[in-house]
């Protein structure tokens, strides 16, 4: 497992996109772990995601990106400029262009509507454009899809994106680690995302490591 530095020696950058699917705590926990790992995070939150966050968590996010940035930076003890939150129509954000693309992009949680938009490259807003740029620049793109059951449309869109190199990672926690709390289930998924980002963490032991040594 490598540290949070990219191959250039600079701090790794991750674009985190939160959409309006249930499972806001997955994205928030991932954000917390990325900040802890000294990763530079570009955060995008859809309007439905803000509603879901307010419904499912104790957080009451402000509406403006600058205020969200200040609030979450303080909450997760981010260093200066480590967390940058962009508006949905902020087309001059670096992640809107291949020249400023992040090392990896994660959509967590990901609605099937967002899945569809990314699969067809609609790029109607910065959230969709950031994912589109990640694909065209051959950067890692992880989609934490949260829906059940899946329709044929959903499955076809996932297959399309898989063929493009994206990683489809449904919010589907395991139980072999004998979770005792909801946080344990959340950490299972977040640990798998961090594994695919090659970011060290202490959320879950490596498979086969019983911690006896």
C-alpha positions as CSV (number, residue, x, y, z in Angstrom):
1,X,0.0,0.0,0.0
2,X,1.5,3.3,-1.0
3,X,1.2,6.6,0.9
4,X,-0.9,9.6,-0.2
5,X,1.7,11.0,-2.5
6,X,1.3,10.7,-6.3
7,X,4.0,9.4,-8.6
8,X,5.2,13.0,-9.1
9,X,6.0,13.3,-5.3
10,X,3.1,15.8,-4.8
11,X,0.2,15.2,-2.5
12,X,-2.3,12.9,-4.2
13,X,-5.5,14.6,-5.4
14,X,-8.9,13.0,-5.3
15,X,-12.2,14.4,-6.6
16,X,-15.0,13.3,-4.4
17,X,-18.5,13.6,-5.9
18,X,-21.5,13.1,-3.6
19,X,-24.9,12.6,-5.3
20,X,-28.4,12.2,-3.9
21,X,-28.4,8.4,-3.4
22,X,-29.0,7.1,0.1
23,X,-25.8,6.4,2.0
24,X,-24.4,9.9,2.6
25,X,-22.3,8.6,5.5
26,X,-20.2,6.6,3.0
27,X,-19.1,9.8,1.3
28,X,-18.6,11.7,4.5
29,X,-16.5,8.9,6.1
30,X,-14.4,8.7,2.9
31,X,-13.9,12.4,3.1
32,X,-12.8,12.2,6.7
33,X,-10.3,9.4,5.8
34,X,-8.9,11.2,2.8
35,X,-8.3,14.3,4.9
36,X,-6.6,12.2,7.6
37,X,-4.4,10.7,4.9
38,X,-3.2,14.2,3.8
39,X,-4.9,13.9,0.4
40,X,-6.0,17.0,-1.4
41,X,-9.7,16.7,-1.9
42,X,-11.9,18.4,-4.6
43,X,-15.4,18.0,-3.3
44,X,-18.6,18.3,-5.3
45,X,-22.1,17.9,-3.7
46,X,-25.3,17.8,-5.7
47,X,-28.4,19.6,-4.5
48,X,-30.2,16.2,-3.9
49,X,-27.1,15.1,-1.9
50,X,-27.4,18.1,0.4
51,X,-31.0,17.1,1.1
52,X,-30.0,13.5,1.8
53,X,-27.1,14.6,4.0
54,X,-29.5,16.7,6.1
55,X,-31.9,13.8,6.3
56,X,-29.5,10.9,7.1
57,X,-26.9,12.6,9.2
58,X,-26.7,15.2,12.0
59,X,-25.0,17.6,9.6
60,X,-26.8,20.7,8.3
61,X,-24.7,21.8,5.4
62,X,-24.9,25.4,4.3
63,X,-25.9,26.0,0.6
64,X,-22.8,27.9,-0.7
65,X,-19.7,25.9,-1.6
66,X,-17.4,28.4,0.2
67,X,-19.4,27.9,3.4
68,X,-19.4,24.1,3.0
69,X,-15.6,24.2,2.5
70,X,-15.1,26.2,5.7
71,X,-17.5,24.0,7.7
72,X,-16.1,20.6,6.6
73,X,-12.5,21.8,6.8
74,X,-13.0,22.7,10.4
75,X,-15.0,19.5,11.2
76,X,-12.3,17.2,9.7
77,X,-9.3,19.4,10.7
78,X,-8.2,19.8,7.1
79,X,-5.0,21.8,6.5
80,X,-5.1,25.0,4.6
81,X,-6.4,24.5,1.0
82,X,-6.5,20.7,1.5
83,X,-10.2,20.7,0.9
84,X,-11.7,22.6,-2.0
85,X,-15.4,22.6,-2.5
86,X,-16.7,23.7,-5.9
87,X,-20.1,24.9,-7.1
88,X,-22.0,22.7,-9.5
89,X,-21.6,25.2,-12.3
90,X,-18.1,26.4,-11.5
91,X,-16.7,25.7,-14.9
92,X,-13.3,27.3,-14.2
93,X,-12.5,24.7,-11.5
94,X,-9.3,22.8,-12.4
95,X,-11.2,19.5,-12.5
96,X,-13.2,20.7,-15.5
97,X,-10.2,20.3,-17.7
98,X,-7.8,17.5,-18.5
99,X,-4.9,19.8,-17.5
100,X,-6.2,20.0,-13.9
101,X,-7.7,16.5,-13.5
102,X,-7.3,14.8,-10.1
103,X,-5.3,11.6,-9.7
104,X,-8.6,9.8,-9.0
105,X,-12.3,10.5,-8.9
106,X,-14.8,8.8,-6.7
107,X,-18.6,9.2,-6.9
108,X,-19.9,8.2,-3.5
109,X,-22.7,7.6,-3.2
110,X,-23.6,7.4,-6.9
111,X,-27.2,7.6,-8.1
112,X,-28.2,5.6,-11.2
113,X,-29.1,8.9,-12.8
114,X,-25.5,10.0,-12.4
115,X,-24.3,6.6,-13.5
116,X,-26.3,7.1,-16.7
117,X,-25.1,10.7,-17.3
118,X,-21.5,9.6,-16.9
119,X,-22.0,6.6,-19.2
120,X,-23.2,8.8,-22.1
121,X,-20.8,11.7,-21.3
122,X,-23.6,14.3,-20.9
123,X,-21.4,16.7,-18.8
124,X,-24.4,19.0,-18.0
125,X,-22.7,20.2,-14.8
126,X,-19.3,20.1,-13.1
127,X,-20.1,16.8,-11.3
128,X,-20.7,15.0,-14.6
129,X,-17.8,16.9,-16.3
130,X,-15.3,15.9,-13.7
131,X,-16.1,12.2,-14.1
132,X,-16.0,12.6,-17.9
133,X,-12.6,14.2,-17.7
134,X,-11.3,11.4,-15.5
135,X,-12.4,8.9,-18.1
136,X,-10.9,10.7,-21.1
137,X,-7.6,11.2,-19.2
138,X,-7.5,7.5,-18.2
139,X,-7.5,8.3,-14.5
140,X,-9.1,6.0,-11.9
141,X,-12.9,6.5,-11.6
142,X,-14.8,4.7,-8.9
143,X,-18.6,4.7,-8.8
144,X,-20.1,3.6,-5.5
145,X,-23.6,2.9,-6.9
146,X,-26.4,2.7,-4.3
147,X,-29.6,1.2,-5.7
148,X,-31.5,-2.1,-5.5
149,X,-32.6,-3.9,-7.5
150,X,-30.8,-2.9,-10.7
151,X,-32.7,-2.6,-13.9
152,X,-31.3,-3.7,-17.3
153,X,-30.6,0.0,-18.0
154,X,-28.5,0.2,-14.8
155,X,-26.6,-2.9,-15.6
156,X,-25.9,-1.9,-19.2
157,X,-24.6,1.5,-18.0
158,X,-22.3,-0.2,-15.5
159,X,-21.0,-2.6,-18.2
160,X,-20.4,0.4,-20.5
161,X,-18.3,2.2,-17.9
162,X,-16.5,-0.9,-16.8
163,X,-15.3,-1.4,-20.4
164,X,-14.1,2.2,-20.3
165,X,-11.9,1.4,-17.3
166,X,-14.2,2.6,-14.4
167,X,-14.5,0.6,-11.2
168,X,-18.1,-0.2,-10.3
169,X,-18.3,-0.7,-6.5
170,X,-21.9,-1.0,-5.3
171,X,-22.5,0.0,-1.7
172,X,-22.5,-3.7,-0.7
173,X,-20.7,-4.2,2.7
174,X,-19.6,-7.6,3.7
175,X,-20.3,-9.3,7.1
176,X,-17.4,-11.7,7.5
177,X,-15.7,-9.2,9.8
178,X,-18.7,-9.5,12.2
179,X,-19.8,-5.8,12.2
180,X,-21.4,-4.7,15.5
181,X,-22.4,-1.2,14.4
182,X,-23.6,0.7,11.3
183,X,-20.2,2.5,11.4
184,X,-18.5,-0.9,11.0
185,X,-20.5,-1.5,7.8
186,X,-19.7,2.0,6.5
187,X,-16.0,1.5,7.3
188,X,-16.0,-1.8,5.3
189,X,-17.0,0.1,2.1
190,X,-14.8,3.0,2.7
191,X,-11.8,0.7,3.3
192,X,-12.4,-1.0,-0.1
193,X,-12.5,2.4,-1.8
194,X,-9.2,3.4,-0.1
195,X,-7.7,0.1,-1.1
196,X,-8.5,0.9,-4.8
197,X,-7.0,4.4,-4.3
198,X,-3.8,2.8,-2.8
199,X,-4.2,4.9,0.3
200,X,-3.2,3.3,3.6
201,X,-5.8,3.1,6.4
202,X,-6.6,1.3,9.6
203,X,-10.3,0.8,9.0
204,X,-10.2,-3.0,8.3
205,X,-7.5,-5.7,8.7
206,X,-6.1,-7.2,5.5
207,X,-7.9,-10.5,4.6
208,X,-6.2,-13.4,6.4
209,X,-4.6,-11.1,9.0
210,X,-6.1,-12.1,12.3
211,X,-3.9,-9.6,14.2
212,X,-2.3,-12.4,16.2
213,X,1.2,-11.3,15.5
